Amino acid sequence: MTTAADPVGQAEAGRVRKRARSRQVWVANLIALGFLAAWWVYSLFVPAYQMPGPQLVAVRMADLVIDPQERVQLVWSLVHVLSAIAISFVIGFALALASNTLWPLRGFIDDRLTPFLNAFSGIGWLFMAMMWFGVTHFTVIFAVTLILIPFAVINIRTGLDELDHEIGELGRSLTRHPLRIFFKLTVPMLVPYLFATLRTAFGVAWKVVLTAELFGGNAGVGYLLNSARQEFDTETIFAVICFIILFVYLAEVVMFSPIQRSLKRRFARE
């Protein structure tokens, strides 16, 4: 009796969760539409240079993608973000691994270097980079990278601390080759933490790259934003901000969330 009832109960629970999720999506969409409506109504009563309407901003966003000279600014920002994420991930992984395996360096990395990098102002890194390297692409990548490194070190270090030590002991009983143990056991167990590091770094990078390009870059959406500010081009300012929000949101929905669900199913089974 219990065995026969279990699939029915599970199916009903699945339907309840699906209906609850559907209601949540509807509520979220209605609230978003309410904000857009309030924005549009408010824009009717103020000058366009103070608050352009959603339709004007949407047209300007389309121009950013269509116009080759402005599209290249979006590409440069993407290059800055991806370069900073890649460099900070490699450096953060190396520092976390060194802290976990080389005990003489553990106190310096965990108690000195990581707190220092985490507390140092991003604007400070940017101004220092401008003095050292001038207004260049490298200045932007350098500043964003140093802001992202603490996120990588902390996330990956946490993952190394929470690894299943029994599996590690089993691996060492089967082989003494450290690289084989690292790539066959350590890295697969670190996948959720590595993914969380990349996911966090992607969101943070887009937040800080605007500031870096605004003050220290010679290309990118921050540079475009600075030009729009000088010309009181409010439509472009809103368009750049909305474009980044939309891009990060789509990346979250299309790329990161499906990968997160896949990892959750995989590691839940394990």
Legacy VTK file of the C-alpha trace (Angstrom):
# vtk DataFile Version 3.0
C-alpha trace
ASCII
DATASET POLYDATA
POINTS 270 float
0.000 0.000 0.000
2.757 2.449 0.935
4.816 1.587 -2.118
1.896 2.202 -4.448
1.038 5.481 -2.769
4.556 6.906 -2.872
4.647 7.728 -6.625
1.228 9.355 -6.369
2.341 11.472 -3.426
5.545 12.458 -5.187
3.647 13.434 -8.335
1.225 15.554 -6.318
4.096 17.233 -4.472
5.722 17.973 -7.822
2.530 19.577 -9.114
2.250 21.697 -5.966
5.835 22.907 -6.360
5.223 23.666 -10.040
2.104 25.710 -9.251
3.937 27.595 -6.489
6.832 28.345 -8.829
4.396 29.534 -11.522
2.767 31.929 -9.059
6.163 33.270 -8.016
7.065 33.940 -11.669
3.773 35.747 -12.276
4.215 37.905 -9.169
7.804 38.759 -10.136
6.764 39.700 -13.677
3.847 41.835 -12.453
6.096 43.723 -10.018
8.653 44.343 -12.788
5.910 45.597 -15.102
4.668 47.839 -12.289
8.109 49.429 -11.981
8.270 49.975 -15.737
4.814 51.567 -15.697
5.778 53.866 -12.825
8.965 54.822 -14.678
6.974 55.616 -17.849
4.348 57.675 -15.975
7.008 59.668 -14.104
8.892 60.367 -17.356
5.759 62.074 -18.716
5.983 64.813 -16.075
9.717 65.604 -16.099
12.121 66.714 -18.845
13.743 63.949 -20.885
17.233 65.002 -19.770
16.240 64.184 -16.180
14.285 60.965 -16.724
13.943 59.615 -20.268
11.075 57.204 -20.791
11.525 53.447 -21.218
10.795 53.684 -24.931
13.593 56.216 -25.495
16.036 54.113 -23.481
15.047 50.962 -25.407
15.733 52.719 -28.717
19.106 53.911 -27.431
19.966 50.370 -26.283
19.237 49.111 -29.786
21.511 51.831 -31.199
24.344 50.638 -28.940
24.127 47.203 -30.532
23.565 48.369 -34.121
26.129 51.177 -34.342
29.580 49.625 -35.061
31.496 52.359 -33.204
29.380 51.941 -30.073
29.168 48.158 -30.343
32.938 47.962 -30.117
32.730 49.676 -26.713
30.515 46.837 -25.486
33.021 44.330 -26.835
35.891 46.062 -25.040
34.008 45.917 -21.739
33.401 42.215 -22.261
37.125 41.725 -22.967
38.010 43.615 -19.783
35.591 41.554 -17.700
36.573 38.145 -19.074
40.300 38.927 -18.858
40.014 40.073 -15.242
37.932 37.019 -14.294
40.404 34.615 -15.912
43.485 36.211 -14.329
41.909 36.571 -10.873
40.660 32.957 -11.006
44.121 31.590 -11.788
45.841 33.744 -9.140
43.131 33.066 -6.549
43.270 29.324 -7.194
47.066 29.306 -6.850
46.941 31.295 -3.596
44.192 29.103 -2.122
46.068 25.946 -3.082
49.319 27.306 -1.646
47.554 28.187 1.599
46.070 24.701 1.812
49.227 22.717 1.016
52.171 24.898 2.080
51.721 25.478 5.789
54.508 28.126 6.125
52.518 30.385 3.755
49.111 29.726 5.317
49.294 32.471 7.920
50.511 35.047 5.410
47.873 34.237 2.760
44.881 33.723 5.078
45.642 36.294 7.770
47.570 39.004 5.930
47.286 38.994 2.135
43.601 38.072 1.695
42.275 40.532 4.326
44.498 43.253 2.847
43.228 42.689 -0.698
39.650 42.396 0.546
39.858 45.690 2.458
41.798 47.748 -0.091
39.601 50.236 -1.934
38.845 49.478 -5.563
39.159 53.173 -6.369
42.579 53.101 -4.713
43.738 50.294 -6.999
42.379 52.206 -9.977
44.170 55.460 -9.143
47.413 53.612 -8.455
47.120 51.766 -11.766
46.506 55.069 -13.569
49.720 56.473 -12.090
51.691 53.346 -12.956
50.275 52.424 -16.389
48.342 55.484 -17.582
44.847 55.400 -19.091
44.996 52.039 -20.871
43.179 48.723 -21.174
45.713 47.181 -18.820
44.777 49.721 -16.125
41.157 48.558 -16.184
42.044 44.857 -16.186
44.593 45.355 -13.387
42.153 47.195 -11.110
39.267 44.771 -11.685
41.543 41.746 -11.230
42.788 42.904 -7.832
39.200 43.489 -6.701
38.193 39.959 -7.754
41.159 38.041 -6.321
39.863 38.000 -2.695
36.534 36.490 -3.849
38.408 33.717 -5.638
40.763 33.006 -2.725
37.992 32.885 -0.111
35.622 30.694 -2.155
38.239 28.210 -3.310
39.918 28.119 0.110
36.562 27.255 1.672
36.100 24.477 -0.862
39.519 23.018 -0.082
38.744 23.057 3.636
35.436 21.236 3.114
36.675 18.455 0.849
35.824 14.885 1.822
39.076 13.773 3.470
38.018 10.112 3.410
37.917 10.166 -0.390
41.334 11.821 -0.337
42.694 9.040 1.857
41.190 6.469 -0.498
42.864 8.135 -3.459
46.242 8.204 -1.723
45.879 4.497 -0.932
45.412 3.733 -4.636
48.138 5.989 -6.040
50.957 8.164 -4.760
51.025 10.384 -7.848
50.038 13.851 -6.553
48.963 15.247 -9.943
46.700 12.260 -10.572
45.077 12.711 -7.160
44.691 16.428 -7.773
43.047 16.184 -11.220
41.037 13.009 -10.577
39.779 13.753 -7.050
40.473 17.288 -5.814
39.362 19.250 -8.882
36.092 17.295 -9.410
35.160 17.773 -5.745
35.950 21.489 -6.054
33.669 22.001 -9.066
30.759 23.572 -7.079
33.134 26.037 -5.409
34.916 26.842 -8.674
31.571 27.478 -10.322
30.443 29.679 -7.417
33.680 31.640 -7.762
33.137 32.271 -11.475
29.469 33.151 -10.920
30.280 35.667 -8.193
33.204 37.130 -10.112
31.061 37.652 -13.218
28.484 39.730 -11.353
31.015 41.722 -9.362
33.208 42.374 -12.413
30.399 44.078 -14.310
29.730 46.299 -11.306
33.303 47.485 -10.931
34.331 47.609 -14.597
32.086 50.635 -15.128
33.973 52.601 -12.489
37.339 51.408 -13.760
36.540 52.397 -17.344
34.907 55.634 -16.219
38.106 56.944 -14.639
40.972 54.899 -16.045
39.860 53.434 -19.348
40.146 54.603 -22.919
37.398 52.270 -24.169
34.394 50.334 -22.907
30.915 51.161 -21.645
32.386 53.147 -18.747
34.223 55.332 -21.225
30.958 55.683 -23.171
29.175 56.576 -19.933
31.742 59.270 -19.149
31.278 60.833 -22.589
27.489 60.782 -22.132
27.815 62.432 -18.706
29.854 65.280 -20.142
27.252 65.865 -22.856
24.235 65.444 -20.502
23.097 62.532 -22.667
20.820 60.918 -20.078
19.392 58.441 -22.560
22.818 56.908 -23.137
23.504 56.753 -19.386
20.239 54.894 -18.753
20.788 52.706 -21.830
24.261 51.608 -20.688
23.032 50.792 -17.169
19.976 48.906 -18.461
22.070 47.056 -21.025
24.457 45.762 -18.366
21.556 44.740 -16.109
19.912 42.905 -18.999
23.158 41.239 -20.073
23.999 39.989 -16.572
20.400 38.833 -16.041
20.366 36.882 -19.310
23.738 35.332 -18.491
22.312 34.262 -15.135
19.154 32.762 -16.653
20.630 31.231 -19.794
24.036 30.044 -18.543
24.581 30.078 -14.781
21.196 28.854 -13.510
21.062 25.763 -15.781
24.617 24.855 -14.813
23.730 25.342 -11.138
20.731 23.004 -11.467
22.871 20.423 -13.248
25.534 20.551 -10.534
22.883 20.334 -7.829
21.393 17.174 -9.359
24.808 15.611 -9.871
26.200 16.249 -6.414
22.879 15.467 -4.745
23.060 11.981 -6.235
26.635 11.568 -5.088
LINES 1 271
270 0 1 2 3 4 5 6 7 8 9 10 11 12 13 14 15 16 17 18 19 20 21 22 23 24 25 26 27 28 29 30 31 32 33 34 35 36 37 38 39 40 41 42 43 44 45 46 47 48 49 50 51 52 53 54 55 56 57 58 59 60 61 62 63 64 65 66 67 68 69 70 71 72 73 74 75 76 77 78 79 80 81 82 83 84 85 86 87 88 89 90 91 92 93 94 95 96 97 98 99 100 101 102 103 104 105 106 107 108 109 110 111 112 113 114 115 116 117 118 119 120 121 122 123 124 125 126 127 128 129 130 131 132 133 134 135 136 137 138 139 140 141 142 143 144 145 146 147 148 149 150 151 152 153 154 155 156 157 158 159 160 161 162 163 164 165 166 167 168 169 170 171 172 173 174 175 176 177 178 179 180 181 182 183 184 185 186 187 188 189 190 191 192 193 194 195 196 197 198 199 200 201 202 203 204 205 206 207 208 209 210 211 212 213 214 215 216 217 218 219 220 221 222 223 224 225 226 227 228 229 230 231 232 233 234 235 236 237 238 239 240 241 242 243 244 245 246 247 248 249 250 251 252 253 254 255 256 257 258 259 260 261 262 263 264 265 266 267 268 269
